[in-house]
Amino acid sequence: MLESTVNSLEILGSKLESVNPDFIIISSPHADWGFNVPLHFLAKNFQGNIKTYLTGLESPKFYFEEGRRIFAEAQLGSEFKKAALIASGDMSHCLKEDGPYGFNPEGPNFDKDFQDFLVKKETEKILMLDEVYPNAGECGLRSFAFLLGILDAAKIDYRPEILSYEGPFGVGYLTANFNFENNKKNGKSKIGKKRA
């Protein structure tokens, strides 16, 4: 079970290692496993600085703006700085009757729309998903909004790629990668990024 997720994470881990970032920024709604599990797969041999950002219950728009602020404060656009970005968190926990929160039709709809909006780069729609599907039982939207805020502030053109999605236990697990269309735009240095 979760073979697609594990395979995708291992692929991203190899990519991250080849990029050799100066540091990693990881956001998660969970202080322990939310950081440790993705880092185990994506950066187990990483020796650089890892900056963690814990998300809470504020709106996705709040965390989008926090991502923009962190970009400015960390001067991620400076020359010779490469950062790998990891957004950690689950999709809906309401995909099956025998899942952690039972079944709610908002769960599968949330997961589908999130993926569609991600591929189409419809950030405003992603940031509204908690209002459209308040009962989806997700825990990764704010973490992902934080990552999108950093990307927005960096003004880097990117192409999202869904590597895997599965929900065998009633919880949606999405793994995606962001491919750069242009590694240097508006004078900003490239930033490596991953989604787990």
Secondary structure as the mmCIF struct_conf table of DSSP 4:
data_model
#
loop_
_struct_conf.conf_type_id
_struct_conf.id
_struct_conf.beg_label_comp_id
_struct_conf.beg_label_asym_id
_struct_conf.beg_label_seq_id
_struct_conf.end_label_comp_id
_struct_conf.end_label_asym_id
_struct_conf.end_label_seq_id
HELX_RH_AL_P HELX_RH_AL_P1 GLU A 3 VAL A 19
BEND BEND1 ASP A 22 ASP A 22
STRN STRN1 PHE A 23 SER A 28
BEND BEND2 PRO A 29 ASP A 32
HELX_RH_AL_P HELX_RH_AL_P2 TRP A 33 LEU A 42
TURN_TY1_P TURN_TY1_P1 LYS A 44 ASN A 45
BEND BEND3 GLY A 48 GLY A 48
STRN STRN2 ASN A 49 LEU A 54
BEND BEND4 LEU A 57 GLU A 58
HELX_RH_AL_P HELX_RH_AL_P3 PRO A 60 ALA A 74
TURN_TY1_P TURN_TY1_P2 GLN A 75 GLY A 77
BEND BEND5 SER A 78 SER A 78
TURN_TY1_P TURN_TY1_P3 GLU A 79 PHE A 80
STRN STRN3 ALA A 83 ALA A 87
BEND BEND6 MET A 91 MET A 91
BEND BEND7 HIS A 93 HIS A 93
BEND BEND8 LEU A 95 LYS A 96
TURN_TY1_P TURN_TY1_P4 GLU A 97 ASP A 98
BEND BEND9 GLY A 99 GLY A 99
TURN_TY1_P TURN_TY1_P5 PRO A 100 TYR A 101
TURN_TY1_P TURN_TY1_P6 PRO A 105 PRO A 105
HELX_RH_AL_P HELX_RH_AL_P4 GLU A 106 VAL A 119
TURN_TY1_P TURN_TY1_P7 LYS A 120 LYS A 121
HELX_RH_AL_P HELX_RH_AL_P5 THR A 123 LEU A 127
TURN_TY1_P TURN_TY1_P8 MET A 128 MET A 128
HELX_RH_AL_P HELX_RH_AL_P6 LEU A 129 VAL A 132
TURN_TY1_P TURN_TY1_P9 PRO A 134 ASN A 135
BEND BEND10 ALA A 136 ALA A 136
BEND BEND11 CYS A 139 GLY A 140
HELX_RH_AL_P HELX_RH_AL_P7 LEU A 141 ALA A 154
TURN_TY1_P TURN_TY1_P10 LYS A 155 LYS A 155
STRN STRN4 TYR A 158 GLU A 166
TURN_TY1_P TURN_TY1_P11 PRO A 168 PHE A 169
BEND BEND12 GLY A 170 VAL A 171
STRN STRN5 TYR A 173 PHE A 180
BEND BEND13 GLU A 181 GLU A 181
BEND BEND14 ASN A 183 LYS A 184
TURN_TY1_P TURN_TY1_P12 ASN A 186 GLY A 187
HELX_LH_PP_P HELX_LH_PP_P1 LYS A 188 LYS A 190
STRN STRN6 GLY A 192 ARG A 195
#
